């Protein structure tokens, strides 16, 4: 009987997705990425519930959204302060917060996770919510480096699971990578593409490969810059200048590494190396490992490849 019911639910969900429009979004994680996505979704008229583990975290998230909106208003409503305040309040009315994900997901169209890059934690969250969310609800992860299929494996809605990789800062960056696994249905993928467009973003379609498109090109580029420096073939300053003036990049690879976070870069490359240890593009770096071990993560700690204090 359970199997029969499950098959009916799966059949219903597949057909229902053809006409589904994502109106309510539950975002798991109130950090910088989660709050940024919440702001953009709320600004475009979506109903958003931001979920995290404590009210204090969520208060900071909402305060951050309000601060970001005020910066928008300064530019967009410079001569109309009253209209600007009305805009802020209208957006904030679309954002609610909760520490109870289990209840929130029971009335949502999309569950989007934007938490720490830890596979087991992501699997545990989605595995638990899978039992509570409606059949039509789509699950998506904002992961930048973990395989979507591995995260989805903790659920029974493999056809309704995909990736939505936003870029930081979310309100400013126009790109969204939309990732489908071999099990992701076309209806789900189309819904995620349409949702991205509804946010005013430009989506690109990606396969579930390490780093998708942007990070698959960007991380090996940054790692090769480190190896070039390790081999004594160029100083970090000259490499940065070369890429900015020669390739037209806004930041050099070492400046970008410090901005992204050396701990983040190490986490990504270590994960890829474990998955494909024979790939020279994914080889670790002794210098990167040394700096991370010393707690020098880049701008956020005051020192990485460069000093910021």
Secondary structure as UniProt FT lines:
FT   HELIX           2..16
FT   TURN            17..18
FT   STRAND          24..28
FT   HELIX           32..43
FT   TURN            44..45
FT   STRAND          47..51
FT   HELIX           55..76
FT   TURN            77..79
FT   HELIX           81..93
FT   STRAND          95..98
FT   HELIX           101..104
FT   HELIX           105..107
FT   STRAND          110..113
FT   HELIX           119..130
FT   TURN            131..132
FT   TURN            135..136
FT   STRAND          138..141
FT   HELIX           148..152
FT   TURN            153..154
FT   HELIX           158..160
FT   STRAND          161..166
FT   TURN            170..172
FT   STRAND          175..180
FT   TURN            182..183
FT   HELIX           186..198
FT   TURN            199..200
FT   STRAND          202..207
FT   TURN            210..213
FT   HELIX           214..230
FT   TURN            231..232
FT   HELIX           236..246
FT   HELIX           253..260
FT   HELIX           262..275
FT   TURN            277..278
FT   HELIX           280..282
FT   HELIX           286..293
FT   TURN            294..295
FT   HELIX           299..301
//
